[in-house]
């Protein structure tokens, strides 16, 4: 056995202490810098500003941010500062049947010992403790009044009841106010002291808090109007909090009208200018009255205040602004003279030409004239167009760095593009995949065609369509499918339709649609570069005009006499200055979202009431698929189903920027409608949306699908029947590409006989149970919008509902 190997002997050192390292979950910047050893990962810290900052630099940056935030806060609150600052608008909205806005205002004023006479309409209350002024506007449970008050309010105060629940009318009000956009919100409870048990009060507060946080999760504190200290805290918040505002409203000049004086030549409205500077050259939208021109703007200082403290100095009646030559006109459509030259050219080119086939993309195949139809270029100003007429053709500018009109709209999140289907064109084809047959064909490899008997053919067609109709009711595979009567010529019924190889990429020749477009279509506002025009219009509002915070008299021209009869001082009235071109009509697009809990779909061309920005209209919109396509062609949707989104199009005034939109459906009493639910209200908020860039070049294509049955199958050659019923129709639609629901593509090879049978060739063998189809498209045109006359919901239409709710609450 070998001996042990001699090794050196050493002892563990006992004089050196080694402690365990600190176990940190995150490494410090110094450790990361030492570990990197000067290396920089790709895509990180490329510039000097992205390098790790020293402690002094971090302190300096934090100080700069703090100073910038302080300047921004001072800039936002400067309109309220000083003895002659603007008052803070407070809208008080009750949601329950026993809600009392006047009693709520009295309780708030008494908590800070503010004395003021409470009257109908808006009124001011000076709060000496916080050196601020509040302008209250108490409203009743009137939907139109609540929306108008919340639109011009800096703070919205919702009143909940401790004894009565929120009924359907109150829920309609809170959903509408939330969807149209509002500024800072506060919630109060009325009648809490009427509940004697203290434990029951806590449960009521918890229940009301759970209800309001369902709509507004930020409402963590509910104020009781019976508690003086809580009311005082709410008053402090109203006087010291900076309102968050509404984006579309703050981009324009607006004011809450305090007084209206109907004179002989002009109507004078009085209020405090808010938002941007008020210009006499721009048109103004006054409530639901309409759009008017400004004759002049004069100073209107309060009698108890010195005029020299105003934002723009001047005594009572001093002119502050007057219109110039640049004042906007009230014309909504371009003059007819601007289209005279184009109409003459169209009349010369409108001579009917003999065609032998349907239009497919840019060609009329199988025609004597095989020349390619040139695509329509962006419209230019015709020769001899005057300066006034040229205003209706908006060209691009240097403001737009890229040509995208959807820069401010996150369409990818709002509208997910649907995958291509076989009926959409070449994108929906199955491609080079396995054959689609599920079983071998039962037909012989080569069969001579025999003309079928007419009676047997009619019976077979009826049985085929009956079977197909039951399948469509089950899964709705072909929602755009139409059925032709055997005695109707398809080329006559579908004369306005054309074929497209691809719905997303094939060019759309607009010359074919000139004969079918509406009369006013070519007089609409044409916007070549939406983004540049929007930026230019918004920048004009930043400079000039009467400064915000100034109390003024605005003299309006041409106010109709009907307005005086319908005006009520108890309803809120807002004046909003429109940006340039916002009164002109164009093809408006609104992204509409139907909630998943909706009781029924919305049909296209169904009458709805829409509100976007300061205006309301009665519309019959066309629904179409969203997304950006290279050819700007979008498929028409007959319905919007619950949980879906689409684009609603109609002819209405343009709106620059993104605005929230509300869609209401009127329900006629006694009429059965799919929108009926447990509510008995004659009006329902069916959908919400957001305005999109308007465009007259956006093509809405209505699709019609003709389907046939594979009669004989021999490898890739198929005999198809029941799609057409005469030989002439087969010859006319011979150029259309064919498809099957399993993704096969093909084309018509030759007609067979005189009953509409034809032979088609496909890119692979098809299943005998498959369906063969062709897609046809025609352009549909949006309909004009009409201004809403009257109220959204007349309070006199819901007295029974209110009384029933009150009786049920008393019974409980």
LINPEBEL-V331601 format. One record per run of one state. SS is the DSSP state (~ for helix, > for strand, _ for the rest). FROM is the first residue (numbers start at 0). LEN is the number of residues. Records with the same first field share a line. If there is no record, write none. Layout:
# LINPEBEL-V331601
SS->FROM-LEN ; FROM-LEN
This chain:
# LINPEBEL-V331601
_->0-28 ; 36-11 ; 50-4 ; 80-7 ; 94-6 ; 111-10 ; 127-4 ; 139-3 ; 151-3 ; 161-6 ; 180-3 ; 190-1 ; 194-3 ; 215-7 ; 224-3 ; 240-6 ; 250-2 ; 262-3 ; 272-1 ; 275-2 ; 278-5 ; 286-3 ; 292-1 ; 299-7 ; 309-9 ; 322-13 ; 349-9 ; 360-2 ; 364-22 ; 390-2 ; 394-16 ; 414-7 ; 428-25 ; 475-5 ; 481-8 ; 493-4 ; 499-2 ; 502-7 ; 513-7 ; 523-2 ; 527-2 ; 540-5 ; 546-4 ; 557-3 ; 566-7 ; 577-7 ; 593-8 ; 603-4 ; 612-2 ; 619-2 ; 624-8 ; 637-1 ; 640-4 ; 653-6 ; 666-16 ; 692-6 ; 714-2 ; 721-5 ; 732-4 ; 740-4 ; 752-4 ; 762-8 ; 779-4 ; 784-1 ; 787-7 ; 811-1
~->28-8 ; 47-3 ; 54-26 ; 100-11 ; 142-9 ; 167-13 ; 191-3 ; 197-18 ; 227-13 ; 246-4 ; 306-3 ; 335-14 ; 386-4 ; 410-4 ; 421-3 ; 425-3 ; 453-22 ; 489-4 ; 509-4 ; 520-3 ; 529-11 ; 560-6 ; 726-6 ; 794-17
>->87-7 ; 121-6 ; 131-8 ; 154-7 ; 183-7 ; 222-2 ; 252-10 ; 265-7 ; 273-2 ; 277-1 ; 283-3 ; 289-3 ; 293-6 ; 318-4 ; 358-2 ; 362-2 ; 392-2 ; 424-1 ; 480-1 ; 497-2 ; 501-1 ; 525-2 ; 545-1 ; 550-7 ; 573-4 ; 584-9 ; 601-2 ; 607-5 ; 614-5 ; 621-3 ; 632-5 ; 638-2 ; 644-9 ; 659-7 ; 682-10 ; 698-16 ; 716-5 ; 736-4 ; 744-8 ; 756-6 ; 770-9 ; 783-1 ; 785-2
